Amino acid sequence: MNFLNLSDFTAAQLQEVFALAEQNAANPKPLAGKTAVLFFPESSIRTRITFEKAVVELGGQPILFPPESLDKPEALHDVAGYIQNWASLVIVRHNSHSRISQLAAHSSIPVINAMSSHNHPCEIVSDLFAIRKLNPGFDKLRYTFVGACGNILQSWLNAATVFGFPLTHVAPASEKLDTEAANYHFTEQLEPALANTDVLLTDPLPARLKGDLYYSRYQITQRRIEMLPANALFNPCPPFYRGEEVSEEAIKSPVFVGYNFKASLLPVQKAVIQYCLEHY
Ligand SMILES: NC(=O)NCCC[C@H](N)C(=O)O
């Protein structure tokens, strides 16, 4: 099975991924003697560390390429045809979701999407796993995403649809998603939404949103953190930028989930690899 979009999965299937992540198994090693081909830009830190480490812990050998290797005029059909002679898995971060999907469509080995400009399923499934560890009722919580209609929002919306939790999107009107999803709620008003938020989410801002107008209306500040209910979590997607979508004080506040929250990337991505290999 490929891992391209959370919307390709049922809640039960993603729960199976969580169960595998809980076991965090190194044995059996499903990649023993096998190779995984990874495509990552040099800018990737967290996702690449954890995917490379995951491949090694599962017994495999990672071979790394830059995403531009997939931008040659060579048909992805042909690239996939050759890679599968030597590799058992492809993990790819590439801006173009359609190139990742095309590669997957032509591959006889699993392809895992490690982020495109359209979505970021591994990051969000890992965040849900981390939230689930703190609160097994993670699928009953109220999630609020503040920011652009980008890849992180898209995967949170997919997760909300699969698990049935409400997702409020707070942003200027131009960022409203064109979706019929029943659990997607859009508002331009941040402060009233905060009182009904259990998990507060942000994403780095695209250039079109940067500026004092956005910061005054939507920056997550200490004053706004104090409007959240007790026990709320603040999970800004890294890389986060102090003075832009978040303030320094908000990051220092006790509701910030902390760096350790992303430790889940390793067991979850191992579990995603295991799941994809077992269901192929
Ligand atoms: N933590 C990560 O793996 N990176 C997330 C970056 C999300 C951001 N919207 C981006 O596309 O660069």
The ligand as an SDF file (V2000), in Angstrom:
LIG
                    3D

 12 11  0  0  0  0  0  0  0  0999 V2000
    7.8540   19.5760    9.9570 N   0  0  0  0  0  0  0  0  0  0  0  0
    7.9920   19.3680    8.6560 C   0  0  0  0  0  0  0  0  0  0  0  0
    8.2310   18.2940    8.1780 O   0  0  0  0  0  0  0  0  0  0  0  0
    7.7960   20.4340    7.8850 N   0  0  0  0  0  0  0  0  0  0  0  0
    6.5840   21.0420    7.7700 C   0  0  0  0  0  0  0  0  0  0  0  0
    6.6930   22.2600    6.9160 C   0  0  0  0  0  0  0  0  0  0  0  0
    5.3360   22.6730    6.5130 C   0  0  0  0  0  0  0  0  0  0  0  0
    5.3250   23.8870    5.6290 C   0  0  0  0  0  0  0  0  0  0  0  0
    3.9450   24.2200    5.3550 N   0  0  0  0  0  0  0  0  0  0  0  0
    6.0840   23.6520    4.3400 C   0  0  0  0  0  0  0  0  0  0  0  0
    5.4740   23.2720    3.3520 O   0  0  0  0  0  0  0  0  0  0  0  0
    7.2870   23.8750    4.3040 O   0  0  0  0  0  0  0  0  0  0  0  0
  1  2  1  0
  2  3  2  0
  2  4  1  0
  4  5  1  0
  5  6  1  0
  6  7  1  0
  7  8  1  0
  8  9  1  0
  8 10  1  0
 10 11  2  0
 10 12  1  0
M  END
$$$$
